[in-house]
Amino acid sequence: MILLTAAALAGWVDAVVGGGGLLLLPALLVAAPGMPPATALGTNKLAAIAGTSTAAVTFARRTKIDWMVAGPAAALAVVCAGLGAAVAGAVPPSAYRPVLLVVLVSVALFVLLRPRLGVLAVPQRRTRVRVAVAVLVAGVGIATYDGLIGPGTGTFLVLAFTALVGADFLHGSAMAKVVNAGTNAGALAVFAATGHVWWLLGAAMAVCNIAGAVVGARMALRRGSGFVRVVLLLVVLALVAKLGYDQWLAG
């Protein structure tokens, strides 16, 4: 019940702004203490791909997605997330945790100090160079991170599309779902091939993740970019708190 509830909540968070792994990965490790970290990542991807794919379809039916950005980024993401997953067990969390803390604190300050960021679209930012940079940042950099560890991927994608190509938070979140579905697919393929997926548990969580994703996507579409911005800030602050605890207080 703990895992099914966490999966539903994670689906909601992922659909709105990303970061559902912040809920589901710790829940997996607590509820199944003997589960290897790589298996927790793989089982999480099975649940997450169901939710992100559902959210992507929901957004695509109700709003316009910039496929010139989201399409190539998603294609690259499948490959790069798979590469990240292939070396996930070789990179200790202590190697990237301090860097992520600095990045997340910077992101929180950036969003707080620029209250108009993402509230309205800024189409003049969408140049060929910025589109290419956004595709590479999302499809290579963020996708590789998702294969390695994952939590916060959707949040990073939303911010990348908002800052680089001038999308508002709602449309940035819609593009993020498409790319996040690609990262989940690539990582899941590798984890499955190496035996790091608990299929029955992951399938049950996937059903709950889909339910949460449907509710979250519809709420984001109904309430707009201001709502997405608030949730984004809360998720970023939660990620900072979680990483800070892991860095200085845990164990």
C-alpha positions as CSV (number, residue, x, y, z in Angstrom):
1,M,0.0,0.0,0.0
2,I,2.9,2.3,0.7
3,L,4.3,1.8,-2.7
4,L,1.0,2.0,-4.5
5,T,0.2,5.3,-2.8
6,A,3.7,6.7,-3.5
7,A,3.4,5.7,-7.2
8,A,0.1,7.6,-7.5
9,L,1.6,10.7,-5.8
10,A,4.7,10.4,-8.0
11,G,2.6,10.2,-11.1
12,W,0.8,13.4,-10.1
13,V,4.1,15.2,-9.4
14,D,5.7,14.0,-12.6
15,A,2.7,15.0,-14.7
16,V,2.7,18.6,-13.3
17,V,6.4,19.4,-13.2
18,G,8.5,16.3,-12.8
19,G,10.4,15.0,-9.7
20,G,8.2,12.0,-8.9
21,G,11.2,9.9,-8.4
22,L,11.9,11.9,-5.2
23,L,8.8,10.2,-3.7
24,L,9.0,6.7,-5.4
25,L,12.7,5.8,-5.1
26,P,12.9,6.4,-1.3
27,A,9.6,4.5,-0.9
28,L,11.0,1.6,-2.8
29,L,14.2,1.5,-0.7
30,V,12.2,1.8,2.6
31,A,9.4,-0.7,1.7
32,A,11.8,-3.2,0.1
33,P,15.0,-2.8,2.1
34,G,16.7,-5.8,0.4
35,M,16.3,-4.4,-3.1
36,P,19.6,-3.4,-4.8
37,P,19.7,0.3,-5.8
38,A,19.9,-0.6,-9.5
39,T,16.7,-2.7,-9.1
40,A,15.0,0.1,-7.4
41,L,15.9,2.4,-10.3
42,G,14.7,-0.2,-12.9
43,T,11.4,-0.9,-11.1
44,N,10.8,2.9,-10.7
45,K,11.3,3.3,-14.5
46,L,8.7,0.7,-15.2
47,A,6.1,2.7,-13.2
48,A,7.4,6.0,-14.4
49,I,7.2,5.3,-18.1
50,A,3.5,4.4,-17.8
51,G,2.8,7.7,-16.0
52,T,4.9,10.0,-18.2
53,S,3.6,8.4,-21.4
54,T,0.0,8.9,-20.2
55,A,0.7,12.5,-19.3
56,A,2.4,13.2,-22.6
57,V,-0.7,11.9,-24.5
58,T,-3.0,14.0,-22.3
59,F,-1.0,17.1,-22.9
60,A,-0.7,16.4,-26.6
61,R,-4.5,16.2,-26.9
62,R,-5.1,19.4,-25.1
63,T,-2.3,21.8,-25.9
64,K,0.3,22.4,-28.6
65,I,3.7,20.7,-28.3
66,D,6.8,22.0,-30.0
67,W,7.8,18.8,-31.8
68,M,10.8,20.4,-33.4
69,V,12.3,20.5,-30.0
70,A,10.7,17.7,-28.2
71,G,10.9,15.1,-31.0
72,P,14.7,15.1,-31.5
73,A,15.4,15.5,-27.8
74,A,13.2,12.4,-27.0
75,A,15.0,10.4,-29.7
76,L,18.4,11.3,-28.2
77,A,17.1,10.7,-24.7
78,V,16.4,7.0,-25.4
79,V,20.0,6.4,-26.2
80,C,21.6,8.7,-23.6
81,A,19.4,7.5,-20.8
82,G,20.3,3.9,-21.7
83,L,24.0,4.8,-21.6
84,G,23.5,6.4,-18.2
85,A,21.6,3.3,-16.9
86,A,24.4,1.1,-18.1
87,V,26.9,2.7,-15.8
88,A,24.4,3.6,-13.0
89,G,26.0,1.2,-10.5
90,A,29.5,2.4,-11.1
91,V,29.0,6.0,-10.0
92,P,28.6,6.6,-6.2
93,P,26.0,9.1,-5.2
94,S,28.6,11.1,-3.3
95,A,30.2,11.9,-6.7
96,Y,27.3,14.0,-8.0
97,R,25.3,15.0,-4.9
98,P,27.3,18.2,-4.1
99,V,27.1,19.3,-7.7
100,L,23.4,18.7,-7.8
101,L,22.9,20.7,-4.6
102,V,24.6,23.7,-6.1
103,V,22.6,23.4,-9.3
104,L,19.2,23.0,-7.5
105,V,19.9,26.0,-5.2
106,S,20.8,28.1,-8.2
107,V,17.6,26.9,-9.9
108,A,15.5,27.8,-6.9
109,L,17.0,31.3,-6.7
110,F,16.7,31.8,-10.5
111,V,13.0,31.0,-10.4
112,L,12.3,33.1,-7.3
113,L,14.2,36.1,-8.5
114,R,12.5,36.0,-11.9
115,P,8.8,35.8,-11.0
116,R,7.8,36.3,-14.6
117,L,9.9,33.4,-15.9
118,G,7.6,30.8,-17.5
119,V,4.4,32.7,-16.8
120,L,4.1,33.8,-20.4
121,A,5.8,32.4,-23.5
122,V,8.7,34.4,-25.0
123,P,8.7,33.2,-28.6
124,Q,11.5,35.5,-29.7
125,R,13.9,33.3,-27.7
126,R,13.2,30.4,-30.0
127,T,16.1,30.8,-32.5
128,R,17.8,27.9,-34.4
129,V,20.8,28.0,-32.1
130,R,18.7,27.9,-28.9
131,V,16.6,25.1,-30.3
132,A,19.8,23.1,-31.0
133,V,21.1,23.8,-27.5
134,A,17.8,22.8,-25.9
135,V,17.8,19.5,-27.8
136,L,21.3,18.7,-26.7
137,V,20.8,19.8,-23.1
138,A,17.6,17.8,-22.7
139,G,18.4,14.8,-25.0
140,V,22.0,14.3,-23.9
141,G,22.8,16.0,-20.6
142,I,19.5,15.6,-18.7
143,A,18.7,12.2,-20.2
144,T,22.1,10.8,-19.1
145,Y,21.5,12.0,-15.6
146,D,18.1,10.3,-15.7
147,G,19.7,7.0,-16.6
148,L,22.2,7.4,-13.8
149,I,19.9,8.4,-10.9
150,G,16.7,10.1,-12.1
151,P,14.9,12.2,-9.5
152,G,14.2,15.7,-10.7
153,T,14.6,14.9,-14.4
154,G,11.2,16.3,-15.3
155,T,11.9,19.5,-13.4
156,F,15.2,20.0,-15.1
157,L,13.5,19.5,-18.5
158,V,10.8,22.0,-17.8
159,L,13.4,24.6,-16.8
160,A,15.6,23.9,-19.8
161,F,12.7,24.4,-22.2
162,T,11.5,27.5,-20.4
163,A,14.9,29.2,-20.1
164,L,16.3,28.2,-23.5
165,V,13.4,28.4,-26.0
166,G,11.0,30.7,-24.1
167,A,8.2,28.2,-23.4
168,D,5.9,29.0,-20.6
169,F,5.8,26.5,-17.8
170,L,2.7,24.7,-19.1
171,H,4.1,24.1,-22.6
172,G,7.5,23.4,-21.1
173,S,5.9,20.7,-18.9
174,A,4.2,19.2,-22.0
175,M,7.5,19.0,-23.9
176,A,9.2,17.6,-20.8
177,K,6.7,14.7,-20.7
178,V,7.6,13.6,-24.2
179,V,11.3,13.7,-23.5
180,N,10.9,12.1,-20.1
181,A,9.0,9.2,-21.7
182,G,12.1,8.7,-23.9
183,T,14.5,8.8,-21.0
184,N,12.4,6.2,-19.1
185,A,12.2,3.9,-22.1
186,G,16.0,4.0,-22.7
187,A,16.8,3.4,-19.0
188,L,14.1,0.7,-18.6
189,A,15.5,-1.3,-21.6
190,V,18.9,-1.4,-20.0
191,F,17.7,-2.2,-16.5
192,A,15.4,-5.0,-17.9
193,A,18.2,-6.5,-20.0
194,T,20.4,-6.7,-16.9
195,G,17.6,-8.2,-14.7
196,H,17.1,-5.1,-12.5
197,V,13.3,-4.9,-12.7
198,W,10.7,-6.4,-10.4
199,W,8.0,-6.8,-13.0
200,L,4.9,-7.6,-10.9
201,L,5.6,-4.9,-8.4
202,G,6.4,-2.4,-11.1
203,A,3.3,-3.2,-13.1
204,A,1.1,-2.6,-10.0
205,M,2.8,0.7,-9.4
206,A,2.4,1.6,-13.0
207,V,-1.4,1.4,-12.8
208,C,-1.4,3.8,-9.8
209,N,1.2,6.0,-11.5
210,I,-1.1,6.4,-14.6
211,A,-4.0,7.4,-12.3
212,G,-1.9,10.1,-10.7
213,A,-0.5,11.3,-14.0
214,V,-4.0,11.7,-15.5
215,V,-5.1,13.8,-12.5
216,G,-1.9,15.8,-12.5
217,A,-1.9,16.6,-16.2
218,R,-5.5,17.7,-16.2
219,M,-4.9,20.0,-13.1
220,A,-1.9,21.5,-14.9
221,L,-3.9,22.2,-18.0
222,R,-6.8,23.6,-16.1
223,R,-4.8,25.8,-13.7
224,G,-2.1,27.0,-16.1
225,S,1.5,28.1,-15.7
226,G,1.2,29.8,-12.4
227,F,0.2,26.6,-10.7
228,V,3.0,24.7,-12.4
229,R,5.5,27.3,-11.2
230,V,4.4,26.9,-7.6
231,V,4.7,23.1,-7.8
232,L,8.1,23.4,-9.5
233,L,9.5,25.5,-6.7
234,L,8.1,23.1,-4.0
235,V,9.7,20.1,-5.8
236,V,13.1,21.9,-6.2
237,L,13.1,22.8,-2.5
238,A,12.2,19.2,-1.6
239,L,15.0,17.9,-3.7
240,V,17.4,20.3,-2.1
241,A,16.3,19.2,1.4
242,K,16.5,15.5,0.4
243,L,20.0,15.8,-1.1
244,G,21.2,18.0,1.8
245,Y,20.0,15.4,4.3
246,D,21.7,12.6,2.3
247,Q,24.9,14.6,2.1
248,W,25.3,15.8,5.7
249,L,22.9,13.9,8.1
250,A,22.2,10.4,6.8
251,G,24.3,7.6,8.0
